[in-house]
Every structure is written in structure tokens, then in C-alpha cells.
Amino acid sequence: MSAPWPQEARWTALAVDLGSARTRVRAPGEGMVLDVPTVTFPDAGRGRGQGRGALHAVRRRAIDVAGTARTLDRMLRQGPPPLERPLVVLTAPVLDGVAYRAAARAAVEVLRPRAVLTVPTARAVAVAAREDLSRPLLVVDVGARFTETVLLVDGAVADAHRVTLGTLGLDEEPGAAARLVDAVAAMVASVPDEDRTAAAPSLPARGVLLAGGGALRPEFVHRLARRLDVAVKVAPAPDTAAVRGAAELLGSARRHPSSTGDARPPVPE
């Protein structure tokens, strides 16, 4: 049994990464406070033998709001009571759109946040890797269920591509690794062709920043490096880079108008 949290411990800010394989939460000064598989047990309250078993709470572009909220609620019950309603910085895949972000925000409402700010996962990865965001950067995030390639220019998303291929089944399905490498190579090659900014010429020289669970597989990384015509750099601790970057962004997020209460009401259209 774990020791009780000291009375002075408080969570006033939290970084949350709702990955398709794992759900991770990091608190400043405490490090990782939650790192669990992204599965839920929807019928846990019906009694033994009556549930349907574990379900994936985040699958592709959909979030099981209730299931994810239960996971976060369990974390909250085991941790220290917040001194105040926490500020939450939530990572979000670039191409998941408004519906995904709305569902993710709804899921973290169980934390009773005073504000929820979303940050592109690729930007959080770049921050964790201490990359120079004044220069164009190509980030490849290889997750369990999909892989996203994002071009950052001045720290903002300039281009993005995604395939519904990831590390899931990579060891069991014949040819799965080759298909994933080919898909990533195609996405990387398409960026200079589609990007019309001044960033394109400098991309090959800087290479690719690789993150996600796929970056923990040396054979896959080496195979991808041979396939690409650019250098491949693996982010430090690539599987947790997104939540660590989000935690680092909490400092600037605290000064965001929506967090300070200085936000102006929207102008009617």
C-alpha cells in the first residue's frame, strides 16, 4: 500500500496525454502521476462476471468520454486534493479536429479544471526534445493505432498527414513493419511537395524528429532511417515526450488569458 500524500502536496496544474495505448498525466514537481493502459471497464459496477471486459477508451479519432473520465477519477481519488481547481494542458493530435478536442475536454472535466488548454502533440514533443522552434521541424509521432507527420514552422502547425497504421500488430502481422515504414516515408516525402513556404528547402538538412511508442523499436527506427533521405532523430524517452512537453508548457499556459480570467468574451459574428 502506498504512503499517504503529504498534506502540503497539491495539484494546481496537470499535463494530460490521452494516447491510444496509454493515458499519462504529469504534475509539476511530482513527475508522472498516472501512466496506465488506455482501457476502461464499462460494466465494472454490475458485479463479478457481468462486465464486457476492457475496452479501448481512445480509438483512432473517438474518445470514450465516460470511460476516460473514470480512469482520471481513480487517479484523483488516489492523489492529493487540489489546493485549487487545476489548470490542465491537454495534448491533441493535429488532425483529430474540433469533435475530438471537445470530447477530450469533456473527459478531463472530472478533474474540475479552472481552464483546459489544448496543444498539438507534435509541438509538445518538440518542446520536450528541446528543439529550436524558430526553425522548421518535421515531427513523426508513431502511436499504437495511427501515425502522424506534422510540419512545424515557427512552432505552429503548417502541414500534417496521418495514416491509420501504428505499432499495434507490428510484431504479429507479416509485412506490417514494411507497410508502416512505406507509409511514413510517403508522408515525409509529400511535405516538401505540398509545402509552399520557405520551410521546404531546409527540411532535409534538419531531418525528422521521431516520437511515440514506435520510436522505442530500434529495428523500426533503423529501417525507417535507411528508407528516408533525411536524418532521423529519436526524441529522448519518446513514448512520454508528449506529456513531458505539455508539462513544460504549463508555465506559459498559466499566463494565458483563459487561465488568468482576463479572457475577453467572443465578438458576435
N, C-alpha and C positions, 0 to 999 in steps of 0.2 A: 504493500500500500504506500502510495506516495505521501511525502510530508505535506502538511498544510501550507498554503501560501502565506507568506508573512503579511501582516496587516497593512504594511506600508506599500505593498505591491499593488499597482493599479494599471489597468489597460486603458490608456487615454487615446491611443491610436493603434490601428491594426492594418496590416497589408494582407490582402486575400487573393489567392490564385486558385480558381476553380478549374483545375485541369481535368481532362477526360479520363486520366488514370489515377491522379491523386489530388486531394484537396489540401492546400497548405495555407497556414496563417502564421504571420510573423509579427511580433510586437517589439517596438524599440526598447532596448535594454534587457529584453527577455530572450531574444532569439526566436527560434521556431516554437510556437505553442501548439501547433496542430500540423500533423503530417500523416494523413490516413488515406487508404484507398477511396476513390470516389464511387462508393456504392452505398445504397440505403436499403433498409428492411421495412418496406411499406406496411406490412401487416404484423409488425413486432408486437403490437398491443392485443392481438387476438388470441394469444395463448399458444402454448407449445404445439408444434405440428400443424398449425393452421396458416402459417405465413407462406408467401410465394417465394421466399428466398431473397438473395441480394439482387438488386437492380443497379444499373449504372445511372448515377444522378446527372451526369453530363455526357451526352452522346451527340457528337457532331455539333449541330447548331442549336440543340434543345437542352434546356435545363429543367430538371425535376425540382421545382421551387420548394415544395413541401419537404422532399427528401433531403435536399441540401440544407434547408433550414434546421432539420432535426440534427444533422451532423454538427452544425455550428452551435446549436443549443447545448448539445452534450459537452462541447469544448467549454462553453461559457459556464456551465454548472461546475466543471472541474477546476476552473481558473479563479483568479481573484475578482471580486466585484469591481467594476469600473468606478473610478472616482467621479467621472462624468461620462456622458454619452460619448463614445469614441468616434474619432474621425477615421473613416475607412477609405483606403485606396485599393481599388479593385482592378486587377488586370483583365483585359478583354481582347480576344483575337480580333484582328483588324476587320476581317470580312464577315463577322457574325451579325453586324448591323444593330439597329435600334431594338428589335424584339429580344435579342439575346441579352443586351445590356439591361433592358427593363426587367427581364426575368432574374438576372444575376443580382440586380439591386433589390428586387423583392425578396430573394433568398437571404440576403445579408441583413434584412430588416430585423431579424431575430436578435441581432447584436445591439439593437436600439441606437443606431449611429446618429450623431448630430448632423453628419453630412457623408455622402458617398460620392467619391470622385473616381472615374474610370481612366485608365491609362492603357494605351496599346501595349500588348505583351512584348512586342518587338522593342519598343522604347525602354521598357523596364529591363529587358535582357541587356540592352546596350549600356544602360546605366550601371548595372551590376558588374559588367565586364570592364568598366572604366574606359569606355570608348570615347573618342573625340567626336562629339555630335555636331561640331561645326563643319565636319567633312561628311560627304555622302557615305552611307553604310548600308550594306545588304545583309539582312538577318534572316537566317533559315531556322525555324523552330520545328523540330521533328517530334511530334507528340505521339500518343498511343493510337489515336484514331484519325488524325489528319496532320498534314504538314503545311506550314505557311511560309511563304517567302515575301519579305517586306523590304522595300527600299525607303530608308530614312534620309531626308535632306533637311539639314538644319534641325534635326531632332523630330521633324514631323513626317507623317506618312505621305510619300509621294507616289507609291505604286505598291500593289500587293497581289499575290496569287496564292491559290490553295488547291490541294488535291486531297481526296478522302483516302489517303494511304498513310500509315504510320508504323509504329513498331509492333502493333498488335498482329500476331500471326507471323512475324518476320522469321522466326525460327522453325515454324511448323509447315508453312506453305512453300512448296518448291517455286523458286523464281521470284518470291516476294521481295527479297532484298534488291534484286536487279531491277524490278519494276519501280521500287521506291527511288533508287539511285537515278534511273532514267527520268522519272517524274521531276525530281529536284533539279536535275541538270537542265531539263526543258524550261522550268520556271526561271532559273538563273539566267539562261541564255536569252529569254524573252525580255528581260528588263532593259538591257541596252537598246533593243529594237523598238520597244514601246515608249521608253522614257525620252522625252524631248527637251529635258532640262540640261543644264551644263554638267549635271552629275555623271552622266553616262560614261564619258571618256575616262574618268578617274576610278571607276569601279574595279576593273581588272587589277589595277595596281594595289588596291587595298584588300581585295579578296572578300571572303564571306565569313560572317560570324555565325557559328553553329551552336544551337542550344536545344534543350528538350531532352527527353529520355534517349532519343536516337543518338545523341552526341556522346553517350556513355558506352557506345558499342564501337570499339576500336576497328573491327573489321569493316563495319559500315562506313566509318569516317575515312579510312584509308581508301576504300573503294570509291567513295564519292570524290575524294581529293584527286584520284587518278582520272576520274571521269570528267571533272571540271577543268577549265583552262585558267582558273584563278586559285589563289591560295585559300585554304580552309583553316580557320582559327576556331578552336573549341573554347567556348566561354568557361571560366572557372566554375566548377560544380554546376554543370549545365542544366541538370534537372531541377535545381532550385533557383536558377538565375532570375526567373520572372518575379517570384515573391520577394527575393532579396532586393532586386531593383525597385520594386514597388515600395518596400520599406524605406529605402534611401530617399525616395521621392516624397515621403511623408513630411519632411521638413519644409519643402516648398509648398506642399499641399496645405499645411497649416496656415499659410498666408493667402490662400485662395479665398476670394470673396464669399463663396458659398460656405466656407468653414468659419470665417470670422463674423458672418452675419451682415457683411456690408454689401451683399449682392443686391443689385437693383432689380426691380420687377421687370419681366419681359415687356417689350414695347408691343402693343397690339398691332397686328398686321391689317 
